[in-house]
Amino acid sequence: MSEKLTAIVVDDESLAREGLVMRLTRIGDVDVVDTCSNGREALKSIGENNPDVVFLDIQMPGMSGLEMIEQLQQDDMPLIVFVTAYDAFAVDAFNVHAVDYLLKPIEGERLEESIRRARERRASPGGDDIEKQRLLDIVMELTGKSSSAVKGLLRGEQGAGSGHVDRLAIRDGSATLFVPVRDIDWVDAAGDYMCVHVKGETHIMRTTMKELESQLDPNVFQRVHRSTIVNLHRVERIASHINGEFHLTLVCGTSLKMSRSYKDKVRHFFDRSTGKK
């Protein structure tokens, strides 16, 4: 039997740490030598334990996973597997040559695949081109961009780095649903999730309002409320009220309220109707 991979699990949520450790232990091909709740603990542990691979959450208080990686010396750099609830950092994962990018909740087969990839990378550290192509495929899947668009984004080309996607990748159990953004009617927030309304159906996406808004073209999608984004092409009627609010009626018949703090967005609707940019 081949030698086990040594690993450190880094996540600020204790249940997430414990769950991942349990699953890695069940796989039996990994020896978890430590768990850490933040980036500073992880830096110390990596220096002391010199693990083969680090399963790293990205969004953590104090120091993010990406900021933690910046603090590592190249000679001490372990293999990195990002484990996160959000797909917005996929390009960053490519740039730091991560072994893999896993979305929570993690599928068993994907976790096993990450272990296999980490083992292959450790055995053949020179296989970067193959890993880069695999990561490129992951970034394309998560961002909904074409290969040329992602490569332009990675090169920092103008226009390519806008972050505006042509489709959203929405996890549905073990499957991924790709929703063209042009088909979205409106989006509203529900706690830690976003409800994406498309052609009479509602799809649940785990992301934040800010992150989702950054992916959508502002010439088409505008925030009209603290928790609502609307597709301007879907607005059929706009009516003002005495209290300073506006009510929007979409072509699907849905009525949405535009709060007073967003009333400056009204110009976008008139610009859209007159063809202005």
C-alpha positions, 0 to 999 in steps of 0.5 A: 500500500502506498504511503498516506498523504499527510493533511491539515484541514483549515476551516473557521467552522468547527462542524465543517472541520470535523465533517471533513476530517471524518470523511478523509479518515473513512477514505483511509488514504490520508492522515490528518495531522492537524486542524486549524480554525484560522489562517494564523493557526494554519501558518504555524501548523504548516511550519511545524507539520510540513503536510503534503496537502492542506484542505483550505477554506477561503473565506475566514475571519481575520485572514482569508485562505488566499491571504494565508497562501501569500504568507507561505514561503515557496519552499514550504508550499504544500499542495492546496485543495480549496474547500468553499461554499462559493464559486467566485474564487475559482480563478484565484485557485488557478492562479495559485496552482491549487490541486483542486477546488471543491464546492460545499457540500462536498461530494464523496467522489469529488473528495476521493478524486482530489486525494488521487490528484494530490497523490499524483502531484506529489509523485510527479511534481513536474506535471503542472501543464496537466494540472493547469488544464484540469483547473482551467476546465474547473474554472470554465465550469464554475464561471460559465465562461469559455476557454478563451474568456477564462484565459483572457481573465487570467492574463488580466485582459481588458473586458475579460476581467469584468467577471460578468458571466453568460451563465450561472452554475447552480449546484443541485445535489450532485448535479450542476445546472447551468442557467443562461443569465439572459433567462433570469427574471429576478433574484432575491436573497433568502438568508445565506442563499440566493433565489434565482427566478427563471421562467417560472422556476426558482433555483437556489444558489449558495452565494452572497448578494454582493458576489452574485451582483459582481458577476452580472452585467450592470447594463442588464441587472440592477439592484432595486432593493437591499435583497433584490436584483432585477433583469431590466429587460424583464421590466414591463411597467414602473409605477411611482407611489406617494411614499417615494417608492416604485413598484415594478411589474415584470413581463412574467406578472411578478410585482417587485418593490423598489425601495427609496434608497435605490430610486436613483436606479430609475434612470436605468429603466428609462435609459433602457427604454430609450436605448441609451448605454 
